Amino acid sequence: RETIENNAAFKAVFPKVMPHKKKWGEEEWKVRGNTIKDANFTAMGMDGPSVGTRANIVVLDDISNAVNTGTPLQQKKVHDTLTEVILPIAKFVPNSRMLMVATRWHWADGVAWAMKRNWQVLKIQAIQQVDGKDVSYWPERVPLEELYKEREADPKSFARQYQNEVVPEEGLVFERAWFEDRFSILPQPSDKLLELNSWDTASSLGRNRSYTAGWAILVTRDFHCYFHQLMRAQVPYTYMKMGIRRLALDTRADKVIIEKKSSGHAVIDEFALDPEMRQRIVEWQPFGQKGSPSRQEANEAIAALGEQGRIHLPSDMFLRRIGADWMPDVERELFSYPEGESDDIVDAMCQALFYVRGLQIRFEKQLISSQYRQPQRKVYSQLTYQPVPCS
């Protein structure tokens, strides 16, 4: 309405488009020359759209915000409104179009709804890559140096408001740079310190059960961690227990870390009676609970391994060879943590990394106390570790 009434540039291009003398309200308005009963334009909110309305062009302008993406229930309400009310407005009109102008707020926001339906996406970012270098999208208005300052002051808000990202591309806790060196071949058996499994078990067992995630990690004598297998599914308790046992036996795991919460309690108790599993089990108290480190302490320990370049994910070649397609899920959860929509993959990874970091610190203390000064590879062999015999 404001554009038709007051925009001089619009009037110059479309001089015949003028307000209707009678039908010019805030919710519906016509332009002069419209002789039918229906308005040319209709404005509505997400909370009260008009059921039965039809249109040739539907423009969805910033329909997501911090409130309606705050909980799963609110996210579902937005998705249901889009599917059941908004989509039919244009769906049954020939040659109709729908447009969404949006800022990303959550992995399950309105943009996520559109992307699942394969809408074409035009992503405009304040900082863009040109020939491998950062440039400002509008340097005359906002210089690159000013954008850098904004990003440094508040990375999370900058990612949403300037870059159209739910979280910063470089990651929050886990930095993308830590994972650039991917492996195509696992280290030789002679370099292996231990094979480790780590599990974050489902927090519920009913119809709405959450995901269970388990990693297989090869740890070398110099404490490099190679995450080479991942099992993740929403499964009943019996199948979850079978999956934990199968991964341990298939990878010949020396230790199996299981978080001691919810369904993990029962699994630990049952494996205590299993002769093939009981010596492998490491009961893991969740971070932040009594007797365990805080989440901040855990993140600092994990960051030490990341900054040392000791955390390794598989390459595309390795994944194709083993027939795995889970890397997109891993990267999405990893680099959005702790702001992502799920964290089971990351929690299982964090347990393993904190455990390995503990071994590394223990070894370094042994090294200092013994004043051992031999070549590095021989030094690492001094770490005391007794693997579990494999059946």
C-alpha positions, 0 to 999 in steps of 0.5 A, spaced: 500 500 500 505 504 501 509 503 495 503 504 491 501 511 494 507 514 496 513 511 492 515 516 486 520 511 483 514 506 483 509 511 480 514 513 474 514 506 472 507 504 473 503 511 472 496 507 471 497 503 478 493 507 483 489 506 489 482 504 489 477 509 491 473 505 496 477 498 497 483 501 500 483 497 507 489 495 511 488 487 510 485 488 503 486 493 497 484 494 490 487 498 485 483 503 480 480 499 474 478 492 478 471 491 477 471 484 480 469 483 488 476 480 490 481 484 492 488 485 488 492 484 494 491 481 501 495 481 507 495 476 513 499 474 519 501 467 520 496 466 526 490 468 522 490 467 515 484 467 511 482 459 509 479 459 502 483 465 500 487 464 493 492 468 489 497 468 483 503 470 487 504 469 495 510 473 498 512 470 505 516 475 509 520 474 515 515 469 518 520 465 522 522 469 529 525 467 536 518 466 539 515 461 533 522 457 533 523 456 540 520 449 541 518 443 537 511 445 538 512 452 536 516 449 530 511 444 528 505 449 528 509 454 523 510 448 519 503 445 519 500 452 518 504 453 512 502 446 509 495 446 511 493 453 510 498 457 506 500 452 501 493 451 498 492 459 497 497 458 491 497 451 490 490 450 486 491 457 482 494 456 475 501 459 474 502 461 481 508 462 485 510 462 492 516 467 495 519 467 501 524 472 504 527 470 510 532 470 516 534 463 518 533 462 526 533 455 527 534 448 523 526 447 523 524 454 521 520 456 515 526 456 510 527 449 512 520 447 511 521 450 504 528 447 502 525 440 504 520 441 498 526 443 494 524 450 493 530 454 489 534 458 494 538 465 493 542 466 499 545 473 500 550 474 505 554 480 507 561 477 507 562 473 500 567 469 497 570 471 491 576 467 488 578 465 495 577 471 498 572 475 503 569 481 500 563 485 502 556 484 498 555 492 499 562 495 500 560 502 499 555 501 504 558 496 509 566 495 508 569 488 510 573 491 516 566 493 519 563 486 518 569 483 521 568 487 527 561 485 527 562 478 527 567 478 532 563 482 537 557 476 536 558 470 532 552 467 533 547 473 531 552 475 525 551 468 522 543 469 522 542 477 521 548 478 516 550 471 513 543 467 513 546 461 517 543 458 523 550 458 526 557 460 524 559 456 518 566 456 522 562 452 527 561 454 535 565 449 539 568 444 534 571 449 529 571 447 521 578 447 521 580 442 525 577 437 521 580 439 514 585 433 514 580 427 512 583 420 512 582 415 506 586 409 510 586 407 517 593 407 521 597 401 521 595 396 526 602 397 529 600 404 530 594 403 534 593 404 542 586 402 542 579 401 539 574 405 542 566 405 542 562 411 545 555 411 545 550 416 547 543 412 548 536 414 547 533 418 552 526 415 551 524 408 549 517 409 547 513 411 541 517 418 541 524 415 543 530 419 541 536 417 537 541 412 539 548 414 536 555 410 537 562 411 534 567 406 533 574 410 534 581 408 532 586 411 537 593 411 535 599 411 540 600 418 539 593 420 541 590 421 534 583 419 534 580 416 527 572 416 527 571 411 522 564 408 523 557 411 526 551 407 528 545 412 529 538 410 529 531 410 533 530 403 535 527 399 541 531 397 547 533 390 544 535 392 538 539 398 541 543 393 545 544 388 540 547 394 536 552 396 541 554 389 542 555 388 535 559 394 534 564 392 539 565 385 537 566 387 529 571 392 531 574 388 536 573 394 541 578 394 547 573 399 551 566 401 550 563 407 553 556 408 555 553 414 558 550 412 564 543 415 563 536 413 561 536 406 557 544 406 558 543 404 565 539 398 563 544 396 558 550 397 563 547 392 568 545 387 562 552 387 560 555 386 567 553 379 566 555 378 559 562 375 559 564 378 552 562 385 554 563 386 561 571 387 561 570 392 555 564 397 559 566 404 561 560 407 565 560 414 563 557 419 568 554 425 563 557 432 563 555 437 568 552 431 573 555 430 580 562 427 580 563 428 572 566 435 569 562 441 567 560 441 560 565 447 559 571 443 562 569 438 557 569 443 551 576 445 553 579 438 554 576 437 547 579 443 544 586 441 546 585 435 541 582 439 536 587 444 536 593 439 536 590 436 529 588 429 533 581 429 531 580 425 524 573 424 520 573 419 514 574 422 507 569 421 501 573 416 498 573 412 505 565 413 506 564 410 499 568 404 500 564 402 506 558 404 503 556 410 508 552 416 507 552 419 514 557 425 514 552 430 512 548 429 518 555 429 522 557 435 520 551 439 521 550 437 528 558 438 529 558 445 527 551 447 529 553 444 536 550 446 542 545 450 538 543 444 533 536 440 533 540 434 536 546 432 539 546 425 540 552 424 535 556 430 538 555 427 545 558 420 543 564 423 540 565 428 546 565 422 551 570 419 547 575 425 546 574 426 553 576 419 555 582 420 550 584 426 553 585 423 560 589 418 557 594 423 554 594 427 560 596 421 564 601 419 559 604 426 559 604 426 567 608 419 567 613 422 562 615 428 566 615 424 573 620 419 569 624 424 566 624 420 560 627 423 553 627 417 548 625 418 541 617 420 541 614 413 538 618 409 543 616 414 549 608 413 547 609 405 548 611 407 555 603 408 556 600 403 560 594 400 557 591 393 557 587 391 552 581 386 552 582 379 549 578 378 543 574 372 542 
